[in-house]
Each structure stands twice: as structure tokens, then as C-alpha cells.
Amino acid sequence: MPASPSKPSPKPSPRKRPSRKPLVYGVGVVVAAALFGYVSYRATAPDSSAGSSTAVADVTAGPDEGVYPELAKLARRDADDKLALGRADAPVVLIEYADFKCGYCGKFARDTEPALVKKYVDNGTLRIEWRNFPIFGAESEAAARASWAAGQQGRFWEFHRAAYAEGVKEKGFGKDRLKALARQAGVPDLDRFVRDADGTAAASAVSKDQEQGYGIGATSTPSFLINGRPIAGAQPPETFTRAIDEAAERAKNLGSAGQDAQGTASPEASTGK
């Protein structure tokens, strides 16, 4: 049965780009992209029976249902990734596609993510990889570039916390506000921060994340992948804990079958040792 629904990011509606097509990661990703697009659509579609909006999470009764290995491969597992949290070899990777102007992304950041960090990241089970997915216009894109710039000085997660604090997005993300948030986040060199945020490297990094999000069919924020399982919307905490627990159990079973957490044959298995 699906997890209890919750509300998606509020209006304005996500900016969609109809001309975009799924990136070519494999046939499975094309199928998954269609599913993710549907789930994202349901996350922003009005519920005619209730007169409100609902979000749908693809966490089914079967732990292997709704899991796409091609999507799991999108985890970068780069130890030098400044926009990631947790061990690069953690058995479970949660990829988050989010926008700093998204109210429900902020809700997840404040109400759910800290508990996941404490329960799973701190013990090595979970790695969180951030993907900038700005869909609410110029200020969204400016905030995304600023977050990347803060990350270059090792302060991404501090900037993330400051930008998602209650009431912050309502003040906007103009240049002065972004610099103030960087100062609050403890970014040591603010002049460099401004240069980096306005530079081509930041624009390229944000564009790469954004293209990946559109390429897998995400159309709303927040959207997530947990070891290849798509989840859309700021779902209740139990939706994430269940998906993480199931992913960790699958990774454990793969490991006991002579495979590593990513599902590839271990050296010991291949040599028979």
C-alpha cells in the first residue's frame, strides 16, 4: 500500500520544459522516467475528491518493487563531493532534487532530514547527495549557484540550513540576501563566494544537476531517489525510513551473495576466495 500522502511544494507551479526528453541511461531509465514523471505529476495534481493537493510515494508492499538499478547508478559516490553527506561507500544513497524556493523542500530539510542524518548517516548506513533542481525562476537558480559556491569552501550544508530556515525564502534570494546567508553559514571568504556564485563553474554544475533531474522525469520538488526507488513530495518520515531500511536490507543481501552495496561482484566472489 502507498504511504500516507502529504502536500507537495506550493504554487507557483514548477516550470516544465516539454521539449526535454529522458537522458539515455538505458531502457530501464526511460521506463522509470515515465513513472517518476507520473509520480511527480500526482504530487502536484489537485485531488478533486478532497479539494486539496496530494503527493504519492512509490513505496510498495514488496521491497524490490519500484526499484530501478539504472537510477541507482546515478549516485556519484565521490568522496570529494562537497554537496554530499555521509560515507561514499554507504550501502544506501538518497539523492535529493530540490529548490531553495520550494516550501516543502524546506519542510523536509527542517522536519525530516535531520532525523535521517542522526539515525542513518551517522552510523554509516546512508549517504545523502544533493542535486540542485531550480524550477521556480531566476532567484531559484541564483540560490542554487550560491549553494554550490558555499560548498567550494566546505560550507554547503551550513548554507543549506540557513537558506531553509523558517521564513527565509519569503525574504527572497537577491544577491545581498545570498551573501548574508553565506555569512551566516560561516563561509570564510565572501568575496570568493560572490565570484564563484557568478562564475561559469557554478552555472555548469547547477545545469548538470538540473538536466539530470529533468532527464529522469522529475517535474516537481522535492523529488528523491533511494537506491533507485523514486519518491516524490515531502512525504511523512516513515516513508523515508521504510525505504531506507528496505534498501539497506537489499544491499546486505547482495553483499551476502558475493556482491558489494552497489550490486557488483566483489573481488573475493570473482576469485572464489
C-alpha positions as CSV (number, residue, x, y, z in Angstrom):
1,M,0.0,0.0,0.0
2,P,1.3,3.5,-0.7
3,A,2.5,5.6,2.3
4,S,0.2,8.3,3.6
5,P,0.2,11.2,1.2
6,S,1.4,14.7,2.1
7,K,1.3,18.0,0.3
8,P,3.8,18.9,-2.4
9,S,5.7,22.1,-3.0
10,P,3.2,25.0,-3.1
11,K,2.4,27.2,-6.1
12,P,3.7,28.7,-8.3
13,S,3.6,25.5,-10.4
14,P,7.0,24.0,-11.3
15,R,8.4,25.3,-14.6
16,K,8.3,22.5,-17.0
17,R,10.2,22.1,-20.3
18,P,8.1,19.9,-22.6
19,S,10.8,19.7,-25.2
20,R,13.1,17.8,-22.9
21,K,13.4,14.0,-23.3
22,P,14.8,11.5,-20.8
23,L,18.5,11.2,-20.8
24,V,19.8,8.0,-22.3
25,Y,20.9,5.9,-19.3
26,G,19.3,2.7,-20.6
27,V,15.8,1.3,-21.3
28,G,15.1,0.9,-17.6
29,V,15.6,4.6,-17.0
30,V,13.2,5.5,-19.8
31,V,10.6,3.4,-18.0
32,A,11.5,4.8,-14.6
33,A,11.4,8.3,-16.0
34,A,7.8,7.8,-17.2
35,L,7.0,6.5,-13.7
36,F,8.8,9.4,-11.9
37,G,7.1,11.9,-14.2
38,Y,3.7,10.4,-13.2
39,V,4.6,10.4,-9.5
40,S,5.8,14.0,-9.8
41,Y,2.6,14.9,-11.6
42,R,0.5,13.3,-8.9
43,A,2.5,15.2,-6.3
44,T,1.2,18.5,-7.8
45,A,-2.2,17.4,-9.2
46,P,-5.3,18.6,-7.4
47,D,-7.3,15.9,-5.6
48,S,-10.8,16.5,-6.9
49,S,-12.4,14.4,-4.2
50,A,-10.8,16.2,-1.3
51,G,-10.4,19.7,-2.9
52,S,-6.7,19.7,-2.0
53,S,-3.3,18.6,-3.3
54,T,-1.8,15.2,-2.5
55,A,1.6,13.6,-3.1
56,V,2.3,10.0,-3.9
57,A,5.3,8.0,-2.8
58,D,6.2,4.8,-4.6
59,V,6.9,2.7,-1.5
60,T,5.1,-0.6,-2.1
61,A,4.5,-3.7,-0.1
62,G,7.2,-5.5,-2.0
63,P,10.7,-4.2,-1.1
64,D,12.0,-4.8,-4.6
65,E,9.0,-3.2,-6.4
66,G,9.6,0.2,-7.9
67,V,13.4,0.0,-7.7
68,Y,15.3,0.7,-10.8
69,P,19.0,-0.3,-10.9
70,E,19.8,2.2,-13.7
71,L,18.6,5.0,-11.4
72,A,20.6,3.7,-8.5
73,K,23.7,4.2,-10.7
74,L,23.1,7.9,-10.7
75,A,24.7,8.0,-7.2
76,R,28.1,9.6,-7.7
77,R,29.7,8.3,-4.5
78,D,32.5,10.8,-4.9
79,A,34.4,11.3,-1.6
80,D,35.2,14.8,-2.7
81,D,31.6,15.8,-3.5
82,K,31.1,18.9,-1.4
83,L,27.3,18.7,-1.8
84,A,27.1,15.2,-0.2
85,L,26.9,14.0,3.3
86,G,27.9,10.6,4.6
87,R,30.3,7.8,3.6
88,A,31.0,7.4,-0.1
89,D,30.6,3.6,0.4
90,A,27.4,3.7,2.4
91,P,25.0,0.9,1.4
92,V,22.1,3.4,0.8
93,V,22.3,6.6,-1.2
94,L,19.4,9.2,-1.1
95,I,19.6,11.6,-4.0
96,E,17.6,14.7,-3.4
97,Y,16.5,17.0,-6.3
98,A,15.4,20.3,-4.6
99,D,14.9,24.0,-5.0
100,F,15.6,26.6,-2.3
101,K,12.4,28.4,-3.0
102,C,10.3,25.3,-2.6
103,G,8.4,25.4,0.7
104,Y,8.0,21.6,1.0
105,C,11.8,21.2,0.3
106,G,12.2,23.4,3.4
107,K,9.8,21.3,5.3
108,F,11.8,18.2,4.5
109,A,15.1,19.9,5.4
110,R,13.8,21.1,8.8
111,D,11.5,18.3,9.9
112,T,12.7,15.1,8.3
113,E,16.3,15.3,7.1
114,P,18.0,15.9,10.5
115,A,16.4,12.8,11.9
116,L,17.6,10.8,8.9
117,V,21.1,12.1,9.4
118,K,21.1,11.2,13.1
119,K,19.6,7.7,12.5
120,Y,21.3,6.6,9.3
121,V,24.1,8.9,8.2
122,D,25.9,9.0,11.5
123,N,26.1,5.2,11.6
124,G,27.3,4.8,8.1
125,T,24.1,3.4,6.6
126,L,23.1,6.4,4.5
127,R,24.7,8.9,2.2
128,I,22.7,12.0,1.1
129,E,23.7,13.5,-2.3
130,W,22.2,16.9,-3.2
131,R,21.2,17.9,-6.7
132,N,20.3,21.5,-7.4
133,F,17.0,21.4,-9.3
134,P,15.9,25.1,-9.6
135,I,12.4,25.3,-11.2
136,F,11.0,28.5,-9.7
137,G,12.8,31.1,-11.7
138,A,15.8,33.3,-11.6
139,E,16.1,33.5,-7.8
140,S,15.9,29.7,-7.5
141,E,18.9,29.5,-9.9
142,A,20.8,32.2,-8.1
143,A,20.3,30.3,-4.8
144,A,21.4,27.1,-6.4
145,R,24.6,28.7,-7.7
146,A,25.2,30.3,-4.3
147,S,24.8,26.9,-2.5
148,W,27.4,25.4,-4.9
149,A,29.7,28.4,-4.2
150,A,29.4,27.9,-0.4
151,G,30.2,24.2,-1.0
152,Q,33.5,25.1,-2.6
153,Q,34.5,26.5,0.8
154,G,33.2,23.5,2.7
155,R,30.0,25.2,3.9
156,F,27.3,23.8,1.7
157,W,25.2,22.1,4.5
158,E,25.5,25.2,6.7
159,F,24.2,27.3,3.8
160,H,21.5,24.7,3.2
161,R,20.4,25.0,6.8
162,A,20.4,28.8,6.7
163,A,18.5,29.0,3.4
164,Y,15.9,26.6,4.5
165,A,15.3,28.2,7.9
166,E,11.7,29.1,8.7
167,G,10.7,32.3,6.9
168,V,13.8,32.7,4.9
169,K,12.5,32.1,1.4
170,E,9.8,34.7,1.8
171,K,12.6,37.3,2.0
172,G,13.9,36.3,-1.4
173,F,17.3,35.3,-2.7
174,G,18.7,38.5,-4.1
175,K,22.5,39.0,-4.2
176,D,22.6,40.8,-0.8
177,R,20.5,38.2,0.8
178,L,22.6,35.3,-0.5
179,K,25.7,37.0,0.7
180,A,24.1,37.4,4.1
181,L,23.2,33.7,4.2
182,A,26.7,32.8,3.2
183,R,28.0,35.0,6.1
184,Q,25.5,33.2,8.5
185,A,26.7,29.9,7.2
186,G,30.3,30.7,8.1
187,V,31.7,30.9,4.5
188,P,35.2,32.3,5.2
189,D,35.9,34.2,2.0
190,L,32.8,36.1,1.0
191,D,34.5,37.8,-2.0
192,R,35.4,34.4,-3.4
193,F,31.9,33.2,-2.7
194,V,30.4,36.1,-4.8
195,R,32.9,35.4,-7.6
196,D,32.2,31.6,-7.5
197,A,28.4,32.1,-7.4
198,D,28.6,34.3,-10.5
199,G,31.1,32.1,-12.4
200,T,30.7,29.6,-15.2
201,A,31.7,26.6,-13.0
202,A,28.7,27.2,-10.7
203,A,26.3,27.6,-13.7
204,S,27.7,24.4,-15.2
205,A,27.3,22.4,-12.0
206,V,23.8,23.5,-11.5
207,S,22.8,22.9,-15.1
208,K,24.3,19.4,-14.9
209,D,22.1,18.6,-11.8
210,Q,19.1,20.2,-13.4
211,E,19.5,18.2,-16.7
212,Q,19.8,15.0,-14.7
213,G,16.5,15.8,-12.8
214,Y,14.6,16.5,-16.0
215,G,16.2,13.5,-17.7
216,I,14.8,11.0,-15.2
217,G,11.3,12.5,-15.3
218,A,11.2,14.7,-12.2
219,T,8.8,17.6,-12.7
220,S,8.3,18.8,-9.1
221,T,10.3,19.4,-5.9
222,P,11.3,17.8,-3.7
223,S,12.0,14.5,-5.6
224,F,14.1,11.7,-4.3
225,L,15.9,8.5,-5.3
226,I,16.7,6.0,-2.6
227,N,18.9,3.3,-4.2
228,G,16.9,3.7,-7.4
229,R,13.5,4.0,-5.9
230,P,11.7,7.2,-6.9
231,I,9.8,9.1,-4.2
232,A,8.1,12.5,-4.8
233,G,7.0,15.1,-2.3
234,A,7.8,15.9,1.3
235,Q,6.5,12.6,2.5
236,P,6.0,11.6,6.1
237,P,9.2,10.5,7.9
238,E,8.1,6.9,7.9
239,T,8.1,6.8,4.1
240,F,11.8,7.5,4.1
241,T,12.7,5.3,7.0
242,R,10.9,2.4,5.4
243,A,12.5,2.9,2.0
244,I,16.0,3.3,3.6
245,D,15.5,0.2,5.8
246,E,14.4,-1.8,2.7
247,A,17.3,-0.5,0.6
248,A,19.8,-1.4,3.4
249,E,18.4,-4.9,3.7
250,R,18.7,-5.4,-0.1
251,A,22.3,-4.1,0.0
252,K,23.0,-6.5,2.8
253,N,21.5,-9.5,0.9
254,L,23.5,-8.5,-2.2
255,G,26.7,-8.4,0.0
256,S,26.0,-11.9,1.4
257,A,25.6,-13.2,-2.1
258,G,29.1,-12.0,-3.0
259,Q,28.3,-8.6,-4.2
260,D,29.0,-5.1,-2.9
261,A,26.4,-2.5,-1.9
262,Q,26.3,-1.2,-5.5
263,G,25.3,-4.7,-6.7
264,T,28.6,-5.5,-8.5
265,A,30.6,-8.7,-7.9
266,S,33.1,-8.4,-5.2
267,P,36.8,-9.3,-5.9
268,E,36.5,-12.2,-3.4
269,A,33.5,-13.6,-5.1
270,S,35.1,-13.3,-8.6
271,T,38.2,-15.1,-7.4
272,G,36.5,-17.6,-5.3
273,K,38.3,-16.5,-2.1
